[in-house]
């Protein structure tokens, strides 16, 4: 099925088209959810809630830009809304479902490094982790982040700076990063843009 046929089928309420859309995009979107979630179950809950919104808002997709990008934006906003609702967080590090992370090399060491970096990002305090994900990985500006999270733009910038420093220290401590100030290395490992 083509993307256009899947969308048309979903708009008509066709269950096969809905299943096809979910099967096609859910693995990548689970990886997005996983970066915001505390564990596999939370990521799956975020994914399910996100796809409910995708199906409910599908009539709003105007075929401008990438359909996958449109879905991803809904998923990211769903993750943020869930985080805002649940103020108590467990900082568990469950990395089983950190698939779908793009790396610039196809080598096994690069894939392992990407999973290690995602694991380290998940060790950051929730505010730092959220801003880092939104800015460095999802590509939002600090202005957009301030609106999404309801914080000042300067707060977004300072949390991002602190998150980078804390992440760098974690990466050095775990011997994933060997020299300070190698931001490009960890960012390349998890580049999702």
N, CA, C and O of each residue as an XYZ file, in Angstrom:
772
protein
N       0.830     -1.195      0.000
C       0.000      0.000      0.000
C       0.871      1.254      0.000
O       1.862      1.329      0.726
N       0.504      2.215     -0.798
C       1.235      3.483     -0.801
C       0.804      4.308      0.404
O      -0.236      4.052      1.010
N       1.609      5.287      0.735
C       1.281      6.165      1.859
C      -0.055      6.854      1.627
O      -0.875      6.965      2.539
N      -0.267      7.317      0.396
C      -1.515      8.000      0.054
C      -2.718      7.068      0.224
O      -3.760      7.482      0.732
N      -2.571      5.809     -0.203
C      -3.658      4.834     -0.070
C      -3.933      4.522      1.400
O      -5.085      4.363      1.805
N      -2.867      4.436      2.191
C      -3.026      4.176      3.628
C      -3.802      5.315      4.276
O      -4.730      5.080      5.050
N      -3.424      6.544      3.958
C      -4.093      7.712      4.545
C      -5.568      7.742      4.140
O      -6.440      7.950      4.983
N      -5.844      7.536      2.861
C      -7.232      7.535      2.387
C      -8.047      6.444      3.073
O      -9.186      6.668      3.483
N      -7.446      5.255      3.193
C      -8.133      4.153      3.866
C      -8.417      4.466      5.327
O      -9.500      4.173      5.833
N      -7.454      5.052      5.994
C      -7.636      5.414      7.405
C      -8.744      6.449      7.558
O      -9.550      6.363      8.485
N      -8.788      7.418      6.660
C      -9.825      8.444      6.722
C     -11.218      7.848      6.526
O     -12.208      8.400      7.007
N     -11.290      6.711      5.813
C     -12.572      6.024      5.606
C     -12.876      5.037      6.733
O     -13.925      4.393      6.736
N     -11.945      4.922      7.696
C     -12.152      4.012      8.824
C     -11.796      2.573      8.529
O     -12.225      1.671      9.248
N     -11.011      2.339      7.472
C     -10.615      0.986      7.087
C      -9.588      0.431      8.092
O      -8.503      0.989      8.253
N      -9.949     -0.666      8.757
C      -9.101     -1.251      9.800
C      -7.756     -1.739      9.247
O      -6.733     -1.621      9.921
N      -7.753     -2.283      8.033
C      -6.502     -2.767      7.431
C      -5.535     -1.601      7.183
O      -4.333     -1.725      7.419
N      -6.060     -0.485      6.713
C      -5.228      0.706      6.491
C      -4.686      1.244      7.806
O      -3.530      1.660      7.881
N      -5.509      1.237      8.835
C      -5.070      1.703     10.150
C      -3.948      0.810     10.694
O      -2.964      1.299     11.249
N      -4.113     -0.489     10.527
C      -3.088     -1.450     10.957
C      -1.793     -1.228     10.174
O      -0.702     -1.268     10.742
N      -1.920     -0.995      8.875
C      -0.762     -0.752      8.012
C      -0.014      0.513      8.440
O       1.214      0.512      8.522
N      -0.755      1.589      8.712
C      -0.143      2.836      9.152
C       0.603      2.612     10.473
O       1.748      3.037     10.625
N      -0.043      1.955     11.405
C       0.573      1.703     12.710
C       1.832      0.837     12.558
O       2.873      1.143     13.138
N       1.730     -0.223     11.792
C       2.884     -1.123     11.605
C       4.051     -0.441     10.900
O       5.213     -0.739     11.177
N       3.739      0.465      9.999
C       4.784      1.147      9.243
C       5.547      2.161     10.099
O       6.767      2.274      9.980
N       4.843      2.897     10.956
C       5.469      3.999     11.678
C       5.719      3.742     13.163
O       6.495      4.474     13.777
N       5.106      2.753     13.747
C       5.244      2.567     15.196
C       6.665      2.237     15.662
O       7.051      2.706     16.733
N       7.471      1.458     14.924
C       8.829      1.202     15.434
C       9.663      2.478     15.591
O      10.337      2.648     16.607
N       9.627      3.365     14.612
C      10.381      4.624     14.705
C       9.818      5.517     15.804
O      10.571      6.168     16.529
N       8.508      5.547     15.926
C       7.886      6.412     16.927
C       8.090      5.863     18.339
O       8.139      6.633     19.299
N       8.209      4.542     18.476
C       8.516      3.958     19.785
C       9.901      4.411     20.238
O      10.111      4.684     21.420
N      10.839      4.491     19.308
C      12.185      4.969     19.648
C      12.126      6.417     20.137
O      12.853      6.786     21.060
N      11.271      7.237     19.532
C      11.091      8.617     19.971
C      10.513      8.632     21.392
O      11.019      9.336     22.267
N       9.469      7.864     21.607
C       8.835      7.794     22.927
C       9.820      7.299     23.977
O       9.830      7.781     25.109
N      10.631      6.354     23.598
C      11.556      5.750     24.547
C      12.546      6.770     25.108
O      12.943      6.673     26.269
N      12.941      7.730     24.304
C      13.878      8.751     24.782
C      13.256      9.647     25.843
O      13.975     10.226     26.658
N      11.944      9.769     25.846
C      11.260     10.595     26.835
C      10.776      9.779     28.035
O      10.589     10.327     29.122
N      10.574      8.492     27.846
C       9.963      7.634     28.869
C      10.988      7.111     29.873
O      12.198      7.245     29.691
N      10.460      6.515     30.930
C      11.302      5.955     31.984
C      11.566      4.469     31.785
O      12.568      3.938     32.264
N      10.677      3.813     31.087
C      10.839      2.379     30.855
C      10.009      1.982     29.636
O       9.302      2.800     29.047
N      10.115      0.737     29.286
C       9.444      0.221     28.088
C       7.928      0.423     28.150
O       7.313      0.841     27.169
N       7.339      0.127     29.293
C       5.882      0.232     29.429
C       5.405      1.674     29.246
O       4.400      1.923     28.580
N       6.135      2.620     29.843
C       5.774      4.031     29.677
C       5.888      4.457     28.217
O       5.038      5.189     27.711
N       6.947      3.995     27.539
C       7.131      4.333     26.121
C       5.981      3.771     25.289
O       5.470      4.446     24.395
N       5.579      2.549     25.581
C       4.473      1.932     24.843
C       3.156      2.671     25.103
O       2.343      2.842     24.195
N       2.954      3.107     26.352
C       1.750      3.896     26.669
C       1.751      5.214     25.898
O       0.726      5.626     25.355
N       2.920      5.875     25.855
C       3.037      7.130     25.104
C       2.743      6.888     23.626
O       2.047      7.673     22.982
N       3.278      5.798     23.104
C       3.069      5.461     21.699
C       1.587      5.246     21.404
O       1.065      5.770     20.421
N       0.910      4.474     22.257
C      -0.517      4.195     22.041
C      -1.338      5.476     22.082
O      -2.192      5.706     21.226
N      -1.069      6.310     23.088
C      -1.808      7.572     23.194
C      -1.508      8.465     21.992
O      -2.400      9.139     21.477
N      -0.265      8.469     21.553
C       0.120      9.265     20.394
C      -0.586      8.812     19.128
O      -1.056      9.638     18.346
N      -0.663      7.505     18.923
C      -1.324      7.019     17.706
C      -2.832      7.239     17.740
O      -3.455      7.416     16.694
N      -3.418      7.230     18.924
C      -4.841      7.584     19.008
C      -5.028      9.006     18.493
O      -5.965      9.282     17.743
N      -4.129      9.914     18.900
C      -4.204     11.301     18.431
C      -3.947     11.389     16.927
O      -4.595     12.172     16.233
N      -3.003     10.589     16.421
C      -2.724     10.577     14.979
C      -3.998     10.221     14.219
O      -4.356     10.900     13.256
N      -4.686      9.155     14.646
C      -5.898      8.733     13.945
C      -7.019      9.768     14.083
O      -7.780      9.994     13.142
N      -7.115     10.391     15.252
C      -8.162     11.402     15.452
C      -7.890     12.682     14.666
O      -8.826     13.379     14.274
N      -6.614     12.997     14.433
C      -6.250     14.243     13.751
C      -5.865     14.040     12.289
O      -5.474     14.996     11.620
N      -5.967     12.831     11.790
C      -5.526     12.524     10.429
C      -6.192     13.415      9.380
O      -5.579     13.750      8.366
N      -7.427     13.793      9.620
C      -8.122     14.663      8.661
C      -7.467     16.049      8.555
O      -7.726     16.786      7.604
N      -6.618     16.400      9.534
C      -5.918     17.693      9.513
C      -4.617     17.663      8.708
O      -4.046     18.716      8.423
N      -4.143     16.470      8.337
C      -2.907     16.387      7.564
C      -3.165     16.946      6.164
O      -4.073     16.500      5.464
N      -2.360     17.919      5.772
C      -2.590     18.623      4.514
C      -1.636     18.223      3.395
O      -1.546     18.929      2.391
N      -0.937     17.134      3.540
C       0.009     16.630      2.535
C       1.108     17.634      2.201
O       1.689     17.585      1.117
N       1.387     18.531      3.118
C       2.526     19.445      2.970
C       3.623     18.912      3.871
O       3.431     18.777      5.079
N       4.750     18.616      3.297
C       5.850     18.066      4.082
C       5.685     16.576      4.296
O       4.816     15.930      3.711
N       6.524     16.064      5.130
C       6.593     14.630      5.379
C       5.457     14.156      6.292
O       5.181     14.768      7.324
N       4.812     13.076      5.903
C       3.777     12.473      6.739
C       4.410     11.918      8.011
O       3.849     12.052      9.099
N       5.575     11.297      7.871
C       6.280     10.770      9.039
C       6.639     11.901     10.007
O       6.533     11.732     11.222
N       7.056     13.037      9.483
C       7.363     14.192     10.320
C       6.134     14.707     11.054
O       6.218     15.124     12.209
N       4.997     14.675     10.377
C       3.733     15.100     10.983
C       3.387     14.169     12.144
O       3.007     14.623     13.223
N       3.521     12.865     11.910
C       3.253     11.878     12.966
C       4.218     12.100     14.131
O       3.809     12.111     15.292
N       5.492     12.275     13.812
C       6.523     12.454     14.838
C       6.220     13.660     15.731
O       6.411     13.603     16.946
N       5.755     14.735     15.131
C       5.433     15.939     15.909
C       4.299     15.649     16.895
O       4.347     16.094     18.042
N       3.293     14.914     16.458
C       2.187     14.535     17.349
C       2.705     13.646     18.478
O       2.323     13.822     19.635
N       3.562     12.708     18.148
C       4.120     11.794     19.150
C       4.940     12.574     20.182
O       4.792     12.356     21.384
N       5.795     13.473     19.719
C       6.625     14.268     20.637
C       5.736     15.100     21.561
O       5.972     15.142     22.768
N       4.727     15.755     21.013
C       3.833     16.566     21.839
C       3.055     15.695     22.826
O       2.793     16.118     23.951
N       2.692     14.502     22.418
C       2.014     13.580     23.322
C       2.936     13.208     24.479
O       2.511     13.201     25.635
N       4.188     12.900     24.175
C       5.165     12.564     25.222
C       5.309     13.717     26.206
O       5.309     13.505     27.418
N       5.431     14.935     25.687
C       5.588     16.110     26.537
C       4.359     16.295     27.424
O       4.488     16.567     28.618
N       3.177     16.150     26.846
C       1.948     16.313     27.631
C       1.841     15.271     28.739
O       1.390     15.577     29.842
N       2.250     14.057     28.449
C       2.229     13.004     29.472
C       3.225     13.343     30.575
O       2.917     13.179     31.756
N       4.408     13.811     30.209
C       5.400     14.198     31.213
C       4.896     15.346     32.083
O       5.137     15.373     33.290
N       4.200     16.284     31.465
C       3.656     17.412     32.236
C       2.598     16.934     33.232
O       2.528     17.436     34.354
N       1.779     15.968     32.825
C       0.725     15.444     33.694
C       1.298     14.693     34.897
O       0.815     14.835     36.020
N       2.325     13.901     34.645
C       2.909     13.057     35.689
C       4.153     13.722     36.245
O       5.226     13.644     35.646
N       4.017     14.354     37.352
C       5.134     15.107     37.923
C       6.115     14.221     38.686
O       7.243     14.642     38.945
N       5.719     13.022     39.045
C       6.622     12.118     39.770
C       7.242     11.159     38.750
O       6.532     10.534     37.963
N       8.573     11.051     38.774
C       9.260     10.240     37.787
C      10.208      9.266     38.450
O      10.844      9.588     39.454
N      10.298      8.094     37.896
C      11.305      7.107     38.272
C      12.435      7.235     37.278
O      12.177      7.275     36.076
N      13.648      7.299     37.714
C      14.776      7.453     36.798
C      15.393      6.095     36.458
O      16.608      5.926     36.556
N      14.573      5.136     36.063
C      15.109      3.830     35.695
C      15.766      3.909     34.324
O      15.409      4.755     33.503
N      16.706      3.042     34.088
C      17.409      3.023     32.820
C      17.179      1.656     32.187
O      17.920      0.710     32.455
N      16.155      1.553     31.348
C      15.782      0.332     30.654
C      15.996      0.599     29.170
O      15.223      1.347     28.570
N      17.009      0.017     28.570
C      17.429      0.394     27.219
C      17.017     -0.629     26.157
O      17.453     -0.535     25.010
N      16.196     -1.589     26.522
C      15.834     -2.667     25.605
C      15.242     -2.153     24.297
O      15.531     -2.708     23.237
N      14.425     -1.111     24.349
C      13.735     -0.645     23.143
C      14.307      0.627     22.557
O      13.559      1.421     21.988
N      15.590      0.850     22.671
C      16.210      2.041     22.091
C      16.594      1.771     20.641
O      17.684      2.138     20.203
N      15.702      1.134     19.903
C      15.959      0.869     18.496
C      15.501      2.061     17.683
O      14.815      2.943     18.199
N      15.868      2.090     16.445
C      15.457      3.173     15.581
C      16.334      4.398     15.711
O      16.059      5.424     15.088
N      17.385      4.311     16.510
C      18.306      5.426     16.646
C      19.218      5.423     15.434
O      19.864      4.416     15.146
N      19.276      6.530     14.727
C      20.109      6.601     13.533
C      21.548      6.888     13.919
O      21.817      7.721     14.783
N      22.453      6.202     13.281
C      23.868      6.469     13.471
C      24.463      6.742     12.104
O      23.903      6.335     11.086
N      25.572      7.418     12.075
C      26.161      7.783     10.787
C      27.009      6.670     10.201
O      27.402      6.737      9.037
N      27.295      5.652     10.990
C      28.035      4.502     10.489
C      27.128      3.289     10.620
O      26.267      3.253     11.500
N      27.311      2.299      9.759
C      26.516      1.090      9.846
C      27.208      0.014     10.670
O      26.767     -1.135     10.685
N      28.267      0.369     11.343
C      29.030     -0.622     12.086
C      28.374     -0.948     13.417
O      27.656     -0.125     13.984
N      28.623     -2.142     13.908
C      28.101     -2.564     15.201
C      28.570     -1.642     16.320
O      27.753     -1.273     17.164
N      29.871     -1.241     16.372
C      30.285     -0.331     17.445
C      29.500      0.969     17.459
O      29.212      1.496     18.534
N      29.145      1.501     16.293
C      28.379      2.746     16.245
C      26.982      2.539     16.824
O      26.470      3.403     17.537
N      26.367      1.404     16.522
C      25.033      1.103     17.049
C      25.097      0.931     18.557
O      24.235      1.433     19.279
N      26.114      0.225     19.035
C      26.288      0.054     20.477
C      26.492      1.404     21.137
O      25.898      1.679     22.179
N      27.325      2.251     20.545
C      27.581      3.571     21.110
C      26.290      4.389     21.161
O      26.040      5.082     22.147
N      25.476      4.318     20.125
C      24.218      5.064     20.110
C      23.325      4.623     21.264
O      22.727      5.464     21.936
N      23.229      3.333     21.500
C      22.405      2.836     22.605
C      22.967      3.287     23.942
O      22.212      3.615     24.857
N      24.274      3.306     24.060
C      24.901      3.754     25.306
C      24.622      5.241     25.537
O      24.358      5.657     26.666
N      24.680      6.024     24.488
C      24.422      7.461     24.621
C      22.962      7.688     25.008
O      22.682      8.512     25.879
N      22.032      6.976     24.380
C      20.612      7.104     24.731
C      20.415      6.728     26.199
O      19.668      7.390     26.919
N      21.080      5.677     26.633
C      21.001      5.263     28.037
C      21.485      6.390     28.944
O      20.863      6.668     29.969
N      22.563      7.026     28.583
C      23.121      8.125     29.391
C      22.195      9.332     29.378
O      22.037      9.989     30.407
N      21.585      9.638     28.253
C      20.633     10.749     28.177
C      19.481     10.483     29.141
O      19.000     11.398     29.809
N      19.050      9.252     29.209
C      17.926      8.898     30.077
C      18.285      8.993     31.557
O      17.399      8.949     32.411
N      19.577      9.124     31.871
C      20.012      9.273     33.260
C      19.934     10.732     33.725
O      20.060     11.010     34.918
N      19.730     11.645     32.803
C      19.636     13.068     33.149
C      18.331     13.343     33.894
O      17.352     12.620     33.708
N      18.307     14.376     34.732
C      17.029     14.786     35.346
C      16.014     15.082     34.242
O      16.390     15.484     33.141
N      14.758     14.889     34.533
C      13.703     14.955     33.519
C      13.682     16.288     32.767
O      13.486     16.293     31.552
N      13.877     17.402     33.443
C      13.871     18.705     32.766
C      15.014     18.833     31.782
O      14.819     19.281     30.652
N      16.221     18.437     32.210
C      17.390     18.481     31.332
C      17.185     17.552     30.140
O      17.422     17.928     28.992
N      16.740     16.338     30.433
C      16.557     15.328     29.381
C      15.545     15.806     28.343
O      15.751     15.640     27.141
N      14.455     16.399     28.815
C      13.402     16.850     27.899
C      13.906     17.958     26.986
O      13.690     17.908     25.775
N      14.575     18.956     27.553
C      15.101     20.058     26.741
C      16.167     19.549     25.783
O      16.187     19.951     24.620
N      17.056     18.671     26.247
C      18.093     18.119     25.378
C      17.472     17.360     24.208
O      17.886     17.542     23.063
N      16.489     16.515     24.485
C      15.807     15.777     23.420
C      15.156     16.713     22.420
O      15.299     16.539     21.210
N      14.439     17.709     22.929
C      13.721     18.617     22.035
C      14.670     19.462     21.193
O      14.433     19.655     20.000
N      15.736     19.964     21.799
C      16.631     20.870     21.078
C      17.642     20.120     20.202
O      17.701     20.336     18.991
N      18.430     19.244     20.818
C      19.547     18.618     20.107
C      19.110     17.493     19.182
O      19.746     17.254     18.156
N      18.045     16.808     19.530
C      17.676     15.624     18.746
C      16.453     15.880     17.869
O      16.437     15.489     16.702
N      15.429     16.533     18.418
C      14.215     16.787     17.640
C      14.315     18.051     16.789
O      13.554     18.210     15.834
N      15.241     18.951     17.120
C      15.460     20.134     16.298
C      14.573     21.327     16.598
O      14.478     22.237     15.775
N      13.919     21.351     17.752
C      13.110     22.509     18.134
C      14.024     23.657     18.550
O      15.125     23.431     19.051
N      13.568     24.876     18.344
C      14.320     26.048     18.809
C      14.002     26.269     20.289
O      13.036     25.714     20.813
N      14.818     27.080     20.953
C      14.548     27.382     22.360
C      13.229     28.135     22.511
O      12.536     27.980     23.516
N      12.888     28.935     21.533
C      11.602     29.650     21.556
C      10.445     28.643     21.515
O       9.491     28.755     22.285
N      10.538     27.656     20.607
C       9.490     26.629     20.519
C       9.411     25.814     21.806
O       8.321     25.506     22.289
N      10.573     25.467     22.355
C      10.612     24.680     23.595
C       9.967     25.464     24.732
O       9.236     24.896     25.543
N      10.233     26.762     24.793
C       9.652     27.575     25.868
C       8.126     27.560     25.787
O       7.451     27.520     26.816
N       7.585     27.591     24.579
C       6.127     27.549     24.408
C       5.576     26.170     24.751
O       4.553     26.057     25.426
N       6.258     25.115     24.285
C       5.793     23.746     24.531
C       5.779     23.434     26.022
O       4.812     22.869     26.533
N       6.851     23.801     26.718
C       6.998     23.442     28.126
C       6.477     24.503     29.090
O       6.377     24.255     30.291
N       6.147     25.676     28.573
C       5.660     26.738     29.435
C       6.749     27.306     30.338
O       6.507     27.621     31.504
N       7.957     27.432     29.777
C       9.089     27.986     30.519
C       9.656     29.166     29.738
O       9.299     29.383     28.580
N      10.529     29.917     30.372
C      11.189     31.025     29.687
C      12.197     30.479     28.678
O      12.756     29.398     28.866
N      12.417     31.229     27.622
C      13.410     30.850     26.615
C      14.799     30.725     27.249
O      15.561     29.819     26.913
N      15.118     31.630     28.157
C      16.419     31.580     28.844
C      16.548     30.336     29.711
O      17.647     29.806     29.873
N      15.440     29.865     30.268
C      15.448     28.627     31.059
C      15.754     27.438     30.158
O      16.519     26.549     30.532
N      15.158     27.425     28.977
C      15.438     26.360     28.020
C      16.919     26.338     27.668
O      17.544     25.277     27.647
N      17.478     27.512     27.392
C      18.906     27.595     27.044
C      19.795     27.114     28.189
O      20.736     26.349     27.975
N      19.492     27.567     29.404
C      20.346     27.179     30.531
C      20.200     25.696     30.847
O      21.184     25.045     31.196
N      18.982     25.144     30.729
C      18.812     23.712     30.975
C      19.541     22.894     29.918
O      20.110     21.846     30.222
N      19.525     23.376     28.670
C      20.247     22.673     27.617
C      21.747     22.692     27.895
O      22.416     21.669     27.753
N      22.276     23.844     28.289
C      23.710     23.963     28.588
C      24.089     23.051     29.748
O      25.108     22.361     29.691
N      23.277     23.045     30.793
C      23.545     22.180     31.945
C      23.418     20.705     31.567
O      24.205     19.873     32.017
N      22.423     20.389     30.739
C      22.227     19.002     30.295
C      23.434     18.515     29.505
O      23.891     17.388     29.694
N      23.955     19.373     28.609
C      25.139     18.989     27.835
C      26.315     18.702     28.752
O      27.019     17.708     28.574
N      26.531     19.578     29.741
C      27.640     19.386     30.668
C      27.487     18.121     31.488
O      28.443     17.365     31.662
N      26.285     17.891     31.989
C      26.034     16.695     32.790
C      26.175     15.439     31.935
O      26.743     14.442     32.381
N      25.654     15.486     30.701
C      25.757     14.341     29.804
C      27.216     14.053     29.473
O      27.639     12.897     29.454
N      27.967     15.090     29.218
C      29.388     14.922     28.915
C      30.106     14.231     30.076
O      30.923     13.336     29.858
N      29.803     14.643     31.302
C      30.421     14.019     32.478
C      30.038     12.548     32.601
O      30.880     11.711     32.927
N      28.769     12.229     32.339
C      28.317     10.837     32.394
C      29.032     10.020     31.317
O      29.490      8.908     31.581
N      29.128     10.575     30.097
C      29.776      9.855     28.995
C      31.254      9.612     29.280
O      31.786      8.552     28.947
N      31.913     10.581     29.889
C      33.333     10.416     30.248
C      33.473      9.381     31.357
O      34.343      8.512     31.302
N      32.608      9.480     32.365
C      32.657      8.528     33.484
C      32.430      7.089     33.007
O      33.057      6.162     33.520
N      31.541      6.899     32.034
C      31.256      5.560     31.503
C      32.219      5.156     30.386
O      32.081      4.085     29.794
N      33.193      6.021     30.106
C      34.223      5.782     29.098
C      33.660      5.625     27.683
O      34.214      4.899     26.858
N      32.565      6.308     27.423
C      31.990      6.349     26.079
C      32.613      7.517     25.321
O      32.852      7.439     24.116
N      32.871      8.595     26.050
C      33.513      9.786     25.517
C      34.846      9.911     26.235
O      34.909      9.844     27.463
N      35.907     10.093     25.467
C      37.231     10.079     26.079
C      37.798     11.463     26.333
O      38.645     11.627     27.212
N      37.355     12.453     25.594
C      37.864     13.807     25.764
C      36.689     14.735     26.014
O      35.638     14.590     25.389
N      36.857     15.687     26.924
C      35.793     16.672     27.118
C      35.554     17.464     25.827
O      36.413     17.540     24.949
N      34.391     18.031     25.751
C      33.994     18.913     24.650
C      33.912     18.199     23.295
O      34.228     18.784     22.260
N      33.485     16.930     23.313
C      33.276     16.217     22.049
C      31.782     16.063     21.792
O      31.300     14.971     21.491
N      31.066     17.161     21.914
C      29.617     17.139     21.734
C      29.216     16.503     20.410
O      28.238     15.759     20.347
N      29.958     16.791     19.369
C      29.603     16.275     18.040
C      29.565     14.752     18.045
O      28.763     14.159     17.323
N      30.418     14.105     18.845
C      30.441     12.641     18.868
C      29.158     12.053     19.435
O      28.574     11.155     18.829
N      28.707     12.544     20.592
C      27.481     11.972     21.147
C      26.270     12.384     20.343
O      25.324     11.610     20.201
N      26.287     13.606     19.810
C      25.158     14.064     19.026
C      25.062     13.282     17.714
O      23.958     12.955     17.277
N      26.178     12.983     17.090
C      26.169     12.191     15.857
C      25.627     10.797     16.109
O      24.979     10.206     15.246
N      25.898     10.274     17.303
C      25.452      8.919     17.626
C      23.941      8.813     17.733
O      23.382      7.751     17.456
N      23.267      9.882     18.125
C      21.822      9.809     18.285
C      21.074     10.780     17.383
O      19.907     11.085     17.632
N      21.724     11.262     16.351
C      21.121     12.255     15.484
C      19.832     11.728     14.869
O      19.843     10.784     14.080
N      18.728     12.351     15.243
C      17.401     11.915     14.786
C      16.789     12.899     13.786
O      15.683     12.659     13.301
N      17.463     13.973     13.474
C      16.863     14.978     12.600
C      16.620     14.462     11.219
O      16.118     15.193     10.366
